[in-house]
Amino acid sequence: MLAIRMRRTGSKKRPFFRVVVTDSQAPRDGRFVEVLGHYNPRTRPETLEIDRERLAYWLGVGARPSDSVRTLVGRMPAPVAAAEPAPAEQPS
């Protein structure tokens, strides 16, 4: 089974995480299938960047997010759609 979870990078006492798709039996920092984004808890406010299209794809094929990833994605703001300009009025 595939899992979407965080992989710790960064140095001692300076955590930085990559959000990855991996086999659920693999070690935390072991092999992975794809990097979906990253999470930095040290910035104020904390930084979370995830490719939503790839996340939706992996969830669609059955990958299960960890509790931490599910919580972080739930707190993520909804994407802002690009506003289309109003059509110009034509003189009659």
PyMOL Python script that loads the backbone (N, CA, C, O; Angstrom):
from pymol import cmd

cmd.read_pdbstr("""\
ATOM      1  N   MET A   1       0.840  -1.172   0.000  1.00  0.00           N
ATOM      2  CA  MET A   1       0.000   0.000   0.000  1.00  0.00           C
ATOM      3  C   MET A   1       0.893   1.246   0.000  1.00  0.00           C
ATOM      4  O   MET A   1       1.957   1.258   0.619  1.00  0.00           O
ATOM      5  N   LEU A   2       0.452   2.279  -0.693  1.00  0.00           N
ATOM      6  CA  LEU A   2       1.194   3.530  -0.742  1.00  0.00           C
ATOM      7  C   LEU A   2       0.724   4.475   0.351  1.00  0.00           C
ATOM      8  O   LEU A   2      -0.457   4.508   0.698  1.00  0.00           O
ATOM      9  N   ALA A   3       1.653   5.233   0.882  1.00  0.00           N
ATOM     10  CA  ALA A   3       1.348   6.212   1.922  1.00  0.00           C
ATOM     11  C   ALA A   3       1.887   7.570   1.509  1.00  0.00           C
ATOM     12  O   ALA A   3       2.930   7.662   0.860  1.00  0.00           O
ATOM     13  N   ILE A   4       1.182   8.614   1.882  1.00  0.00           N
ATOM     14  CA  ILE A   4       1.655   9.984   1.693  1.00  0.00           C
ATOM     15  C   ILE A   4       2.045  10.464   3.076  1.00  0.00           C
ATOM     16  O   ILE A   4       1.198  10.619   3.955  1.00  0.00           O
ATOM     17  N   ARG A   5       3.339  10.699   3.261  1.00  0.00           N
ATOM     18  CA  ARG A   5       3.806  11.091   4.582  1.00  0.00           C
ATOM     19  C   ARG A   5       4.994  12.042   4.478  1.00  0.00           C
ATOM     20  O   ARG A   5       5.469  12.353   3.385  1.00  0.00           O
ATOM     21  N   MET A   6       5.460  12.493   5.636  1.00  0.00           N
ATOM     22  CA  MET A   6       6.559  13.446   5.668  1.00  0.00           C
ATOM     23  C   MET A   6       7.879  12.720   5.878  1.00  0.00           C
ATOM     24  O   MET A   6       7.983  11.776   6.663  1.00  0.00           O
ATOM     25  N   ARG A   7       8.875  13.191   5.154  1.00  0.00           N
ATOM     26  CA  ARG A   7      10.240  12.663   5.262  1.00  0.00           C
ATOM     27  C   ARG A   7      11.097  13.776   5.829  1.00  0.00           C
ATOM     28  O   ARG A   7      11.159  14.862   5.251  1.00  0.00           O
ATOM     29  N   ARG A   8      11.755  13.530   6.942  1.00  0.00           N
ATOM     30  CA  ARG A   8      12.531  14.579   7.592  1.00  0.00           C
ATOM     31  C   ARG A   8      13.853  14.810   6.879  1.00  0.00           C
ATOM     32  O   ARG A   8      14.590  13.873   6.575  1.00  0.00           O
ATOM     33  N   THR A   9      14.134  16.077   6.622  1.00  0.00           N
ATOM     34  CA  THR A   9      15.440  16.505   6.134  1.00  0.00           C
ATOM     35  C   THR A   9      15.857  17.646   7.041  1.00  0.00           C
ATOM     36  O   THR A   9      15.182  17.911   8.035  1.00  0.00           O
ATOM     37  N   GLY A  10      16.926  18.316   6.735  1.00  0.00           N
ATOM     38  CA  GLY A  10      17.381  19.390   7.600  1.00  0.00           C
ATOM     39  C   GLY A  10      18.350  18.859   8.635  1.00  0.00           C
ATOM     40  O   GLY A  10      18.488  17.649   8.820  1.00  0.00           O
ATOM     41  N   SER A  11      19.008  19.766   9.296  1.00  0.00           N
ATOM     42  CA  SER A  11      20.024  19.366  10.266  1.00  0.00           C
ATOM     43  C   SER A  11      19.432  19.215  11.662  1.00  0.00           C
ATOM     44  O   SER A  11      18.235  19.413  11.869  1.00  0.00           O
ATOM     45  N   LYS A  12      20.268  18.869  12.591  1.00  0.00           N
ATOM     46  CA  LYS A  12      19.858  18.668  13.966  1.00  0.00           C
ATOM     47  C   LYS A  12      19.216  19.935  14.530  1.00  0.00           C
ATOM     48  O   LYS A  12      19.773  21.027  14.418  1.00  0.00           O
ATOM     49  N   LYS A  13      18.056  19.778  15.129  1.00  0.00           N
ATOM     50  CA  LYS A  13      17.286  20.868  15.737  1.00  0.00           C
ATOM     51  C   LYS A  13      16.789  21.914  14.735  1.00  0.00           C
ATOM     52  O   LYS A  13      16.342  22.985  15.144  1.00  0.00           O
ATOM     53  N   ARG A  14      16.858  21.627  13.445  1.00  0.00           N
ATOM     54  CA  ARG A  14      16.335  22.525  12.411  1.00  0.00           C
ATOM     55  C   ARG A  14      15.536  21.686  11.423  1.00  0.00           C
ATOM     56  O   ARG A  14      15.980  21.471  10.295  1.00  0.00           O
ATOM     57  N   PRO A  15      14.357  21.206  11.835  1.00  0.00           N
ATOM     58  CA  PRO A  15      13.608  20.286  10.988  1.00  0.00           C
ATOM     59  C   PRO A  15      13.060  20.941   9.721  1.00  0.00           C
ATOM     60  O   PRO A  15      12.680  22.112   9.713  1.00  0.00           O
ATOM     61  N   PHE A  16      13.034  20.159   8.674  1.00  0.00           N
ATOM     62  CA  PHE A  16      12.436  20.529   7.403  1.00  0.00           C
ATOM     63  C   PHE A  16      11.911  19.219   6.831  1.00  0.00           C
ATOM     64  O   PHE A  16      12.607  18.204   6.872  1.00  0.00           O
ATOM     65  N   PHE A  17      10.712  19.229   6.308  1.00  0.00           N
ATOM     66  CA  PHE A  17      10.103  17.985   5.861  1.00  0.00           C
ATOM     67  C   PHE A  17       9.727  18.048   4.384  1.00  0.00           C
ATOM     68  O   PHE A  17       9.314  19.091   3.878  1.00  0.00           O
ATOM     69  N   ARG A  18       9.875  16.920   3.706  1.00  0.00           N
ATOM     70  CA  ARG A  18       9.363  16.768   2.348  1.00  0.00           C
ATOM     71  C   ARG A  18       8.132  15.883   2.440  1.00  0.00           C
ATOM     72  O   ARG A  18       8.131  14.884   3.158  1.00  0.00           O
ATOM     73  N   VAL A  19       7.090  16.248   1.718  1.00  0.00           N
ATOM     74  CA  VAL A  19       5.889  15.428   1.656  1.00  0.00           C
ATOM     75  C   VAL A  19       6.082  14.476   0.478  1.00  0.00           C
ATOM     76  O   VAL A  19       6.204  14.919  -0.664  1.00  0.00           O
ATOM     77  N   VAL A  20       6.110  13.170   0.751  1.00  0.00           N
ATOM     78  CA  VAL A  20       6.433  12.184  -0.275  1.00  0.00           C
ATOM     79  C   VAL A  20       5.383  11.076  -0.340  1.00  0.00           C
ATOM     80  O   VAL A  20       4.639  10.832   0.610  1.00  0.00           O
ATOM     81  N   VAL A  21       5.355  10.420  -1.493  1.00  0.00           N
ATOM     82  CA  VAL A  21       4.571   9.202  -1.665  1.00  0.00           C
ATOM     83  C   VAL A  21       5.567   8.056  -1.544  1.00  0.00           C
ATOM     84  O   VAL A  21       6.581   8.038  -2.241  1.00  0.00           O
ATOM     85  N   THR A  22       5.285   7.106  -0.668  1.00  0.00           N
ATOM     86  CA  THR A  22       6.209   6.003  -0.433  1.00  0.00           C
ATOM     87  C   THR A  22       5.441   4.733  -0.107  1.00  0.00           C
ATOM     88  O   THR A  22       4.243   4.780   0.173  1.00  0.00           O
ATOM     89  N   ASP A  23       6.116   3.622  -0.142  1.00  0.00           N
ATOM     90  CA  ASP A  23       5.526   2.362   0.299  1.00  0.00           C
ATOM     91  C   ASP A  23       5.348   2.441   1.812  1.00  0.00           C
ATOM     92  O   ASP A  23       6.236   2.917   2.519  1.00  0.00           O
ATOM     93  N   SER A  24       4.222   1.986   2.302  1.00  0.00           N
ATOM     94  CA  SER A  24       3.939   2.127   3.734  1.00  0.00           C
ATOM     95  C   SER A  24       4.907   1.329   4.608  1.00  0.00           C
ATOM     96  O   SER A  24       5.053   1.633   5.791  1.00  0.00           O
ATOM     97  N   GLN A  25       5.568   0.320   4.051  1.00  0.00           N
ATOM     98  CA  GLN A  25       6.506  -0.492   4.823  1.00  0.00           C
ATOM     99  C   GLN A  25       7.920   0.082   4.828  1.00  0.00           C
ATOM    100  O   GLN A  25       8.765  -0.392   5.588  1.00  0.00           O
ATOM    101  N   ALA A  26       8.199   1.086   4.005  1.00  0.00           N
ATOM    102  CA  ALA A  26       9.540   1.670   3.904  1.00  0.00           C
ATOM    103  C   ALA A  26       9.846   2.502   5.157  1.00  0.00           C
ATOM    104  O   ALA A  26       8.927   3.023   5.789  1.00  0.00           O
ATOM    105  N   PRO A  27      11.132   2.631   5.520  1.00  0.00           N
ATOM    106  CA  PRO A  27      11.490   3.492   6.658  1.00  0.00           C
ATOM    107  C   PRO A  27      11.138   4.951   6.380  1.00  0.00           C
ATOM    108  O   PRO A  27      10.957   5.347   5.229  1.00  0.00           O
ATOM    109  N   ARG A  28      11.045   5.733   7.433  1.00  0.00           N
ATOM    110  CA  ARG A  28      10.635   7.136   7.304  1.00  0.00           C
ATOM    111  C   ARG A  28      11.470   7.898   6.291  1.00  0.00           C
ATOM    112  O   ARG A  28      10.924   8.626   5.462  1.00  0.00           O
ATOM    113  N   ASP A  29      12.770   7.744   6.344  1.00  0.00           N
ATOM    114  CA  ASP A  29      13.650   8.469   5.437  1.00  0.00           C
ATOM    115  C   ASP A  29      14.191   7.574   4.329  1.00  0.00           C
ATOM    116  O   ASP A  29      15.236   7.864   3.746  1.00  0.00           O
ATOM    117  N   GLY A  30      13.483   6.490   4.039  1.00  0.00           N
ATOM    118  CA  GLY A  30      13.923   5.547   3.018  1.00  0.00           C
ATOM    119  C   GLY A  30      13.480   5.954   1.620  1.00  0.00           C
ATOM    120  O   GLY A  30      13.212   7.125   1.350  1.00  0.00           O
ATOM    121  N   ARG A  31      13.409   4.961   0.738  1.00  0.00           N
ATOM    122  CA  ARG A  31      13.057   5.205  -0.650  1.00  0.00           C
ATOM    123  C   ARG A  31      11.640   5.742  -0.765  1.00  0.00           C
ATOM    124  O   ARG A  31      10.779   5.445   0.063  1.00  0.00           O
ATOM    125  N   PHE A  32      11.411   6.538  -1.806  1.00  0.00           N
ATOM    126  CA  PHE A  32      10.091   7.093  -2.039  1.00  0.00           C
ATOM    127  C   PHE A  32       9.792   7.064  -3.529  1.00  0.00           C
ATOM    128  O   PHE A  32      10.691   6.875  -4.348  1.00  0.00           O
ATOM    129  N   VAL A  33       8.524   7.252  -3.877  1.00  0.00           N
ATOM    130  CA  VAL A  33       8.084   7.226  -5.264  1.00  0.00           C
ATOM    131  C   VAL A  33       8.140   8.619  -5.866  1.00  0.00           C
ATOM    132  O   VAL A  33       8.648   8.800  -6.973  1.00  0.00           O
ATOM    133  N   GLU A  34       7.614   9.616  -5.135  1.00  0.00           N
ATOM    134  CA  GLU A  34       7.552  10.980  -5.662  1.00  0.00           C
ATOM    135  C   GLU A  34       7.504  11.988  -4.525  1.00  0.00           C
ATOM    136  O   GLU A  34       6.917  11.730  -3.475  1.00  0.00           O
ATOM    137  N   VAL A  35       8.128  13.138  -4.747  1.00  0.00           N
ATOM    138  CA  VAL A  35       8.052  14.250  -3.798  1.00  0.00           C
ATOM    139  C   VAL A  35       6.880  15.129  -4.223  1.00  0.00           C
ATOM    140  O   VAL A  35       6.831  15.585  -5.366  1.00  0.00           O
ATOM    141  N   LEU A  36       5.937  15.371  -3.314  1.00  0.00           N
ATOM    142  CA  LEU A  36       4.772  16.191  -3.615  1.00  0.00           C
ATOM    143  C   LEU A  36       4.946  17.642  -3.187  1.00  0.00           C
ATOM    144  O   LEU A  36       4.286  18.530  -3.727  1.00  0.00           O
ATOM    145  N   GLY A  37       5.816  17.888  -2.231  1.00  0.00           N
ATOM    146  CA  GLY A  37       6.011  19.252  -1.749  1.00  0.00           C
ATOM    147  C   GLY A  37       6.894  19.266  -0.525  1.00  0.00           C
ATOM    148  O   GLY A  37       7.635  18.318  -0.267  1.00  0.00           O
ATOM    149  N   HIS A  38       6.810  20.356   0.235  1.00  0.00           N
ATOM    150  CA  HIS A  38       7.628  20.460   1.436  1.00  0.00           C
ATOM    151  C   HIS A  38       6.881  21.243   2.510  1.00  0.00           C
ATOM    152  O   HIS A  38       5.923  21.965   2.235  1.00  0.00           O
ATOM    153  N   TYR A  39       7.361  21.072   3.753  1.00  0.00           N
ATOM    154  CA  TYR A  39       6.777  21.723   4.927  1.00  0.00           C
ATOM    155  C   TYR A  39       7.916  22.221   5.799  1.00  0.00           C
ATOM    156  O   TYR A  39       8.818  21.460   6.151  1.00  0.00           O
ATOM    157  N   ASN A  40       7.872  23.512   6.148  1.00  0.00           N
ATOM    158  CA  ASN A  40       8.888  24.101   7.022  1.00  0.00           C
ATOM    159  C   ASN A  40       8.201  24.664   8.258  1.00  0.00           C
ATOM    160  O   ASN A  40       7.582  25.726   8.187  1.00  0.00           O
ATOM    161  N   PRO A  41       8.300  23.968   9.398  1.00  0.00           N
ATOM    162  CA  PRO A  41       7.635  24.443  10.609  1.00  0.00           C
ATOM    163  C   PRO A  41       8.363  25.594  11.297  1.00  0.00           C
ATOM    164  O   PRO A  41       7.815  26.187  12.227  1.00  0.00           O
ATOM    165  N   ARG A  42       9.578  25.926  10.870  1.00  0.00           N
ATOM    166  CA  ARG A  42      10.382  26.951  11.540  1.00  0.00           C
ATOM    167  C   ARG A  42      10.062  28.370  11.093  1.00  0.00           C
ATOM    168  O   ARG A  42      10.433  29.318  11.785  1.00  0.00           O
ATOM    169  N   THR A  43       9.396  28.549   9.978  1.00  0.00           N
ATOM    170  CA  THR A  43       9.069  29.899   9.519  1.00  0.00           C
ATOM    171  C   THR A  43       7.806  30.378  10.229  1.00  0.00           C
ATOM    172  O   THR A  43       7.009  29.568  10.704  1.00  0.00           O
ATOM    173  N   ARG A  44       7.632  31.653  10.296  1.00  0.00           N
ATOM    174  CA  ARG A  44       6.419  32.240  10.884  1.00  0.00           C
ATOM    175  C   ARG A  44       5.722  33.076   9.849  1.00  0.00           C
ATOM    176  O   ARG A  44       6.275  34.107   9.465  1.00  0.00           O
ATOM    177  N   PRO A  45       4.561  32.721   9.368  1.00  0.00           N
ATOM    178  CA  PRO A  45       3.851  31.471   9.643  1.00  0.00           C
ATOM    179  C   PRO A  45       4.532  30.302   8.943  1.00  0.00           C
ATOM    180  O   PRO A  45       5.306  30.481   8.003  1.00  0.00           O
ATOM    181  N   GLU A  46       4.226  29.109   9.422  1.00  0.00           N
ATOM    182  CA  GLU A  46       4.858  27.922   8.838  1.00  0.00           C
ATOM    183  C   GLU A  46       4.533  27.802   7.343  1.00  0.00           C
ATOM    184  O   GLU A  46       3.472  28.231   6.890  1.00  0.00           O
ATOM    185  N   THR A  47       5.453  27.221   6.598  1.00  0.00           N
ATOM    186  CA  THR A  47       5.333  27.141   5.157  1.00  0.00           C
ATOM    187  C   THR A  47       4.964  25.725   4.736  1.00  0.00           C
ATOM    188  O   THR A  47       5.605  24.760   5.152  1.00  0.00           O
ATOM    189  N   LEU A  48       3.926  25.605   3.908  1.00  0.00           N
ATOM    190  CA  LEU A  48       3.536  24.323   3.345  1.00  0.00           C
ATOM    191  C   LEU A  48       3.249  24.525   1.875  1.00  0.00           C
ATOM    192  O   LEU A  48       2.363  25.298   1.509  1.00  0.00           O
ATOM    193  N   GLU A  49       3.989  23.836   1.039  1.00  0.00           N
ATOM    194  CA  GLU A  49       3.759  23.898  -0.403  1.00  0.00           C
ATOM    195  C   GLU A  49       3.601  22.481  -0.917  1.00  0.00           C
ATOM    196  O   GLU A  49       4.494  21.648  -0.763  1.00  0.00           O
ATOM    197  N   ILE A  50       2.442  22.211  -1.535  1.00  0.00           N
ATOM    198  CA  ILE A  50       2.149  20.884  -2.071  1.00  0.00           C
ATOM    199  C   ILE A  50       1.545  21.046  -3.456  1.00  0.00           C
ATOM    200  O   ILE A  50       0.735  21.943  -3.688  1.00  0.00           O
ATOM    201  N   ASP A  51       1.945  20.172  -4.376  1.00  0.00           N
ATOM    202  CA  ASP A  51       1.359  20.137  -5.709  1.00  0.00           C
ATOM    203  C   ASP A  51      -0.005  19.461  -5.583  1.00  0.00           C
ATOM    204  O   ASP A  51      -0.085  18.239  -5.463  1.00  0.00           O
ATOM    205  N   ARG A  52      -1.077  20.254  -5.611  1.00  0.00           N
ATOM    206  CA  ARG A  52      -2.428  19.733  -5.381  1.00  0.00           C
ATOM    207  C   ARG A  52      -2.876  18.739  -6.448  1.00  0.00           C
ATOM    208  O   ARG A  52      -3.593  17.786  -6.143  1.00  0.00           O
ATOM    209  N   GLU A  53      -2.465  18.950  -7.685  1.00  0.00           N
ATOM    210  CA  GLU A  53      -2.865  18.034  -8.748  1.00  0.00           C
ATOM    211  C   GLU A  53      -2.287  16.643  -8.514  1.00  0.00           C
ATOM    212  O   GLU A  53      -2.992  15.644  -8.652  1.00  0.00           O
ATOM    213  N   ARG A  54      -1.002  16.578  -8.159  1.00  0.00           N
ATOM    214  CA  ARG A  54      -0.371  15.285  -7.899  1.00  0.00           C
ATOM    215  C   ARG A  54      -0.926  14.649  -6.625  1.00  0.00           C
ATOM    216  O   ARG A  54      -1.066  13.428  -6.554  1.00  0.00           O
ATOM    217  N   LEU A  55      -1.244  15.468  -5.619  1.00  0.00           N
ATOM    218  CA  LEU A  55      -1.848  14.948  -4.394  1.00  0.00           C
ATOM    219  C   LEU A  55      -3.192  14.301  -4.721  1.00  0.00           C
ATOM    220  O   LEU A  55      -3.482  13.201  -4.252  1.00  0.00           O
ATOM    221  N   ALA A  56      -4.011  14.979  -5.521  1.00  0.00           N
ATOM    222  CA  ALA A  56      -5.312  14.432  -5.908  1.00  0.00           C
ATOM    223  C   ALA A  56      -5.147  13.138  -6.704  1.00  0.00           C
ATOM    224  O   ALA A  56      -5.921  12.196  -6.533  1.00  0.00           O
ATOM    225  N   TYR A  57      -4.141  13.098  -7.570  1.00  0.00           N
ATOM    226  CA  TYR A  57      -3.893  11.887  -8.348  1.00  0.00           C
ATOM    227  C   TYR A  57      -3.575  10.708  -7.427  1.00  0.00           C
ATOM    228  O   TYR A  57      -4.179   9.642  -7.551  1.00  0.00           O
ATOM    229  N   TRP A  58      -2.632  10.897  -6.508  1.00  0.00           N
ATOM    230  CA  TRP A  58      -2.221   9.798  -5.640  1.00  0.00           C
ATOM    231  C   TRP A  58      -3.349   9.370  -4.704  1.00  0.00           C
ATOM    232  O   TRP A  58      -3.493   8.183  -4.410  1.00  0.00           O
ATOM    233  N   LEU A  59      -4.147  10.323  -4.238  1.00  0.00           N
ATOM    234  CA  LEU A  59      -5.296   9.946  -3.407  1.00  0.00           C
ATOM    235  C   LEU A  59      -6.292   9.147  -4.238  1.00  0.00           C
ATOM    236  O   LEU A  59      -6.930   8.225  -3.730  1.00  0.00           O
ATOM    237  N   GLY A  60      -6.426   9.502  -5.527  1.00  0.00           N
ATOM    238  CA  GLY A  60      -7.344   8.805  -6.426  1.00  0.00           C
ATOM    239  C   GLY A  60      -6.929   7.367  -6.714  1.00  0.00           C
ATOM    240  O   GLY A  60      -7.784   6.513  -6.947  1.00  0.00           O
ATOM    241  N   VAL A  61      -5.640   7.092  -6.700  1.00  0.00           N
ATOM    242  CA  VAL A  61      -5.184   5.721  -6.975  1.00  0.00           C
ATOM    243  C   VAL A  61      -5.022   4.905  -5.696  1.00  0.00           C
ATOM    244  O   VAL A  61      -4.552   3.769  -5.745  1.00  0.00           O
ATOM    245  N   GLY A  62      -5.406   5.473  -4.554  1.00  0.00           N
ATOM    246  CA  GLY A  62      -5.465   4.684  -3.328  1.00  0.00           C
ATOM    247  C   GLY A  62      -4.409   4.944  -2.284  1.00  0.00           C
ATOM    248  O   GLY A  62      -4.373   4.236  -1.278  1.00  0.00           O
ATOM    249  N   ALA A  63      -3.540   5.932  -2.472  1.00  0.00           N
ATOM    250  CA  ALA A  63      -2.536   6.245  -1.446  1.00  0.00           C
ATOM    251  C   ALA A  63      -3.242   6.857  -0.240  1.00  0.00           C
ATOM    252  O   ALA A  63      -4.177   7.645  -0.386  1.00  0.00           O
ATOM    253  N   ARG A  64      -2.787   6.487   0.936  1.00  0.00           N
ATOM    254  CA  ARG A  64      -3.406   7.006   2.164  1.00  0.00           C
ATOM    255  C   ARG A  64      -2.491   8.009   2.836  1.00  0.00           C
ATOM    256  O   ARG A  64      -1.321   7.711   3.076  1.00  0.00           O
ATOM    257  N   PRO A  65      -3.005   9.207   3.150  1.00  0.00           N
ATOM    258  CA  PRO A  65      -2.170  10.198   3.838  1.00  0.00           C
ATOM    259  C   PRO A  65      -2.019   9.845   5.320  1.00  0.00           C
ATOM    260  O   PRO A  65      -2.920   9.271   5.932  1.00  0.00           O
ATOM    261  N   SER A  66      -0.864  10.200   5.880  1.00  0.00           N
ATOM    262  CA  SER A  66      -0.661  10.008   7.318  1.00  0.00           C
ATOM    263  C   SER A  66      -1.524  11.028   8.055  1.00  0.00           C
ATOM    264  O   SER A  66      -2.045  11.964   7.448  1.00  0.00           O
ATOM    265  N   ASP A  67      -1.671  10.844   9.347  1.00  0.00           N
ATOM    266  CA  ASP A  67      -2.471  11.780  10.141  1.00  0.00           C
ATOM    267  C   ASP A  67      -1.891  13.192  10.052  1.00  0.00           C
ATOM    268  O   ASP A  67      -2.638  14.165   9.946  1.00  0.00           O
ATOM    269  N   SER A  68      -0.565  13.304  10.093  1.00  0.00           N
ATOM    270  CA  SER A  68       0.084  14.617  10.026  1.00  0.00           C
ATOM    271  C   SER A  68      -0.183  15.305   8.695  1.00  0.00           C
ATOM    272  O   SER A  68      -0.514  16.490   8.656  1.00  0.00           O
ATOM    273  N   VAL A  69      -0.040  14.562   7.617  1.00  0.00           N
ATOM    274  CA  VAL A  69      -0.271  15.146   6.292  1.00  0.00           C
ATOM    275  C   VAL A  69      -1.734  15.529   6.139  1.00  0.00           C
ATOM    276  O   VAL A  69      -2.031  16.592   5.594  1.00  0.00           O
ATOM    277  N   ARG A  70      -2.653  14.694   6.602  1.00  0.00           N
ATOM    278  CA  ARG A  70      -4.080  14.998   6.503  1.00  0.00           C
ATOM    279  C   ARG A  70      -4.407  16.295   7.248  1.00  0.00           C
ATOM    280  O   ARG A  70      -5.183  17.115   6.758  1.00  0.00           O
ATOM    281  N   THR A  71      -3.819  16.478   8.422  1.00  0.00           N
ATOM    282  CA  THR A  71      -4.048  17.691   9.204  1.00  0.00           C
ATOM    283  C   THR A  71      -3.485  18.918   8.495  1.00  0.00           C
ATOM    284  O   THR A  71      -4.148  19.952   8.417  1.00  0.00           O
ATOM    285  N   LEU A  72      -2.257  18.804   7.976  1.00  0.00           N
ATOM    286  CA  LEU A  72      -1.635  19.939   7.290  1.00  0.00           C
ATOM    287  C   LEU A  72      -2.400  20.340   6.036  1.00  0.00           C
ATOM    288  O   LEU A  72      -2.612  21.528   5.791  1.00  0.00           O
ATOM    289  N   VAL A  73      -2.813  19.365   5.245  1.00  0.00           N
ATOM    290  CA  VAL A  73      -3.555  19.666   4.016  1.00  0.00           C
ATOM    291  C   VAL A  73      -4.907  20.275   4.365  1.00  0.00           C
ATOM    292  O   VAL A  73      -5.394  21.146   3.643  1.00  0.00           O
ATOM    293  N   GLY A  74      -5.509  19.839   5.443  1.00  0.00           N
ATOM    294  CA  GLY A  74      -6.786  20.408   5.872  1.00  0.00           C
ATOM    295  C   GLY A  74      -6.662  21.864   6.292  1.00  0.00           C
ATOM    296  O   GLY A  74      -7.619  22.627   6.158  1.00  0.00           O
ATOM    297  N   ARG A  75      -5.499  22.261   6.799  1.00  0.00           N
ATOM    298  CA  ARG A  75      -5.279  23.652   7.215  1.00  0.00           C
ATOM    299  C   ARG A  75      -4.846  24.533   6.065  1.00  0.00           C
ATOM    300  O   ARG A  75      -4.849  25.758   6.186  1.00  0.00           O
ATOM    301  N   MET A  76      -4.470  23.922   4.939  1.00  0.00           N
ATOM    302  CA  MET A  76      -3.988  24.683   3.788  1.00  0.00           C
ATOM    303  C   MET A  76      -5.116  25.536   3.213  1.00  0.00           C
ATOM    304  O   MET A  76      -6.242  25.055   3.081  1.00  0.00           O
ATOM    305  N   PRO A  77      -4.835  26.788   2.870  1.00  0.00           N
ATOM    306  CA  PRO A  77      -5.883  27.608   2.267  1.00  0.00           C
ATOM    307  C   PRO A  77      -6.262  27.081   0.891  1.00  0.00           C
ATOM    308  O   PRO A  77      -5.437  26.498   0.187  1.00  0.00           O
ATOM    309  N   ALA A  78      -7.512  27.291   0.518  1.00  0.00           N
ATOM    310  CA  ALA A  78      -7.988  26.849  -0.796  1.00  0.00           C
ATOM    311  C   ALA A  78      -7.284  27.650  -1.888  1.00  0.00           C
ATOM    312  O   ALA A  78      -6.980  28.827  -1.694  1.00  0.00           O
ATOM    313  N   PRO A  79      -7.023  27.021  -3.032  1.00  0.00           N
ATOM    314  CA  PRO A  79      -6.356  27.750  -4.115  1.00  0.00           C
ATOM    315  C   PRO A  79      -7.245  28.865  -4.640  1.00  0.00           C
ATOM    316  O   PRO A  79      -8.464  28.720  -4.734  1.00  0.00           O
ATOM    317  N   VAL A  80      -6.615  29.969  -4.977  1.00  0.00           N
ATOM    318  CA  VAL A  80      -7.353  31.123  -5.496  1.00  0.00           C
ATOM    319  C   VAL A  80      -7.388  30.999  -7.007  1.00  0.00           C
ATOM    320  O   VAL A  80      -6.344  30.923  -7.654  1.00  0.00           O
ATOM    321  N   ALA A  81      -8.590  30.977  -7.571  1.00  0.00           N
ATOM    322  CA  ALA A  81      -8.730  30.881  -9.022  1.00  0.00           C
ATOM    323  C   ALA A  81      -8.427  32.241  -9.631  1.00  0.00           C
ATOM    324  O   ALA A  81      -8.768  33.281  -9.068  1.00  0.00           O
ATOM    325  N   ALA A  82      -7.789  32.215 -10.781  1.00  0.00           N
ATOM    326  CA  ALA A  82      -7.467  33.470 -11.474  1.00  0.00           C
ATOM    327  C   ALA A  82      -8.767  34.121 -11.941  1.00  0.00           C
ATOM    328  O   ALA A  82      -9.591  33.487 -12.599  1.00  0.00           O
ATOM    329  N   ALA A  83      -8.933  35.364 -11.601  1.00  0.00           N
ATOM    330  CA  ALA A  83     -10.146  36.088 -11.977  1.00  0.00           C
ATOM    331  C   ALA A  83     -10.083  36.454 -13.455  1.00  0.00           C
ATOM    332  O   ALA A  83      -9.073  36.965 -13.939  1.00  0.00           O
ATOM    333  N   GLU A  84     -11.176  36.186 -14.163  1.00  0.00           N
ATOM    334  CA  GLU A  84     -11.236  36.547 -15.575  1.00  0.00           C
ATOM    335  C   GLU A  84     -11.711  37.994 -15.678  1.00  0.00           C
ATOM    336  O   GLU A  84     -12.599  38.402 -14.929  1.00  0.00           O
ATOM    337  N   PRO A  85     -11.138  38.772 -16.589  1.00  0.00           N
ATOM    338  CA  PRO A  85     -11.587  40.150 -16.740  1.00  0.00           C
ATOM    339  C   PRO A  85     -13.014  40.191 -17.289  1.00  0.00           C
ATOM    340  O   PRO A  85     -13.416  39.339 -18.081  1.00  0.00           O
ATOM    341  N   ALA A  86     -13.760  41.187 -16.855  1.00  0.00           N
ATOM    342  CA  ALA A  86     -15.138  41.351 -17.321  1.00  0.00           C
ATOM    343  C   ALA A  86     -15.133  41.701 -18.804  1.00  0.00           C
ATOM    344  O   ALA A  86     -14.258  42.437 -19.261  1.00  0.00           O
ATOM    345  N   PRO A  87     -16.100  41.183 -19.562  1.00  0.00           N
ATOM    346  CA  PRO A  87     -16.143  41.507 -20.989  1.00  0.00           C
ATOM    347  C   PRO A  87     -16.425  42.996 -21.195  1.00  0.00           C
ATOM    348  O   PRO A  87     -17.225  43.602 -20.483  1.00  0.00           O
ATOM    349  N   ALA A  88     -15.750  43.558 -22.180  1.00  0.00           N
ATOM    350  CA  ALA A  88     -15.941  44.984 -22.482  1.00  0.00           C
ATOM    351  C   ALA A  88     -17.311  45.202 -23.103  1.00  0.00           C
ATOM    352  O   ALA A  88     -17.778  44.406 -23.917  1.00  0.00           O
ATOM    353  N   GLU A  89     -17.937  46.287 -22.706  1.00  0.00           N
ATOM    354  CA  GLU A  89     -19.258  46.591 -23.272  1.00  0.00           C
ATOM    355  C   GLU A  89     -19.081  47.100 -24.709  1.00  0.00           C
ATOM    356  O   GLU A  89     -18.179  47.881 -25.013  1.00  0.00           O
ATOM    357  N   GLN A  90     -19.968  46.631 -25.563  1.00  0.00           N
ATOM    358  CA  GLN A  90     -19.921  47.069 -26.949  1.00  0.00           C
ATOM    359  C   GLN A  90     -20.994  48.132 -27.162  1.00  0.00           C
ATOM    360  O   GLN A  90     -22.118  47.990 -26.680  1.00  0.00           O
ATOM    361  N   PRO A  91     -20.648  49.192 -27.882  1.00  0.00           N
ATOM    362  CA  PRO A  91     -21.659  50.238 -28.141  1.00  0.00           C
ATOM    363  C   PRO A  91     -22.752  49.701 -29.072  1.00  0.00           C
ATOM    364  O   PRO A  91     -22.473  48.934 -29.993  1.00  0.00           O
ATOM    365  N   SER A  92     -24.002  50.118 -28.817  1.00  0.00           N
ATOM    366  CA  SER A  92     -25.095  49.634 -29.639  1.00  0.00           C
ATOM    367  C   SER A  92     -25.530  50.617 -30.684  1.00  0.00           C
ATOM    368  O   SER A  92     -26.449  50.335 -31.452  1.00  0.00           O
TER     369      SER A  92
END
""", "prot")
cmd.dss("prot")
cmd.show_as("cartoon", "prot")
cmd.util.cbc("prot")
cmd.orient("prot")
